[in-house]
Amino acid sequence: MPVILDPDAAAVYKAFQEAGRPAYETLTAPEAREYYRAARIVSNPEPPALESTKALAIPAPHGTIPARIYTPKTLRKINGLAPCLVFFHGGGWVIGDLDTHEVVCQKLAHEGELIVISVDYRLAPEHRFPAAVDDAVTATRWVAANAGDLGIDAARLTVGGDSAGGNLAAVVALTARDGGPKLAAQLLVYPATDFSRQHPSHREPETSILLTHSVIGWFGNHYLGDADSSDWRASPARAKDFAGLPPAYVLTAGVLEEFRILVAFVAQRIGAGVPVTYRHFSGQFHGFFTMGKLLNQANVAVTEISAWLKSLG
């Protein structure tokens, strides 16, 4: 089934094609990171004014995990404490950082009226699976344990992320269900869910828009190496049990996610009794969420997600 893009998404896609930028799979990981960082300048929208942005250093067995805490001017406080979203950025576990996703985190904090803590987990191939998972779990548990000192209501703690970050959020939610902390919800923006890549859509050229099949392989090889792709910590769709997970918001874009892979992921949770809010942006492509300067639907997505976060209490 061919992808039919919205006019603005089609224009952005055409601009990417005409720019002659090398494909990620032809680059080294450090080179790819620089290209990805540079792209944010032309695609990220203007940030809202916040009360504060501060650096955090989260203790971890390997040293510290860099993070950034965004506090908006208006917070939904109960007994002096605010809800919090622990956010993991996308980028295939290889690229992306606090800066590439700063504006979207700022917008979520501002519109959702909550604290957002963005986590700069270790990247592959320098740090392969499960390093990113370990950092995501460690950071979430640290935030929960130090919630009061951070002005956070531990009972209103949500995890979220886009793409690879959505994968990590889903894995953290599964881990927290069994070992704590108790989470209020999980925000999954076109999450990567299954490394098997056995679905027919992974072989169909018409579903390969920007996040091409070859670059998916490049990301996966860098991240997993020789690790077992069926490990649920890498492929959360392979987990044996989804009961008891917190409510989820799942956003998808384009044909690949909607009709082939993530609908099954959503169905798993619904079948296990997990409340799921599902939103599909059919005319957009994977990666659109941070491109609010070029794609207004990205801003619509942030606004709708922020409303959902508010609905949690």
Secondary structure, 3 states (H helix, E strand, C coil): CCCCCCHHHHHHHHHHHHHCCCCHHHCCHHHHHHHHHHHHHHHCCCCCCCCEEEEEEEEECCEEEEEEEEECCCCCCECCEEEEEEEECCCCCCCCCCCCCHHHHHHHHHHHCCEEEEECCCCCCCCCCCHHHHHHHHHHHHHHHCHHHHCEEEEEEEEEEECHHHHHHHHHHHHHHHHCCCCCEEEEECCCCCCCCCCHHHHCHHHCCCCCHHHHHHHHHHHHCCCCCCCCCCCHHHCCCCCCCCCEEEEEEHHHHHHHHHHHHHHHHHHCCCCEEEEEECCCCCCHHHCCCCCHHHHHHHHHHHHHHHHCC
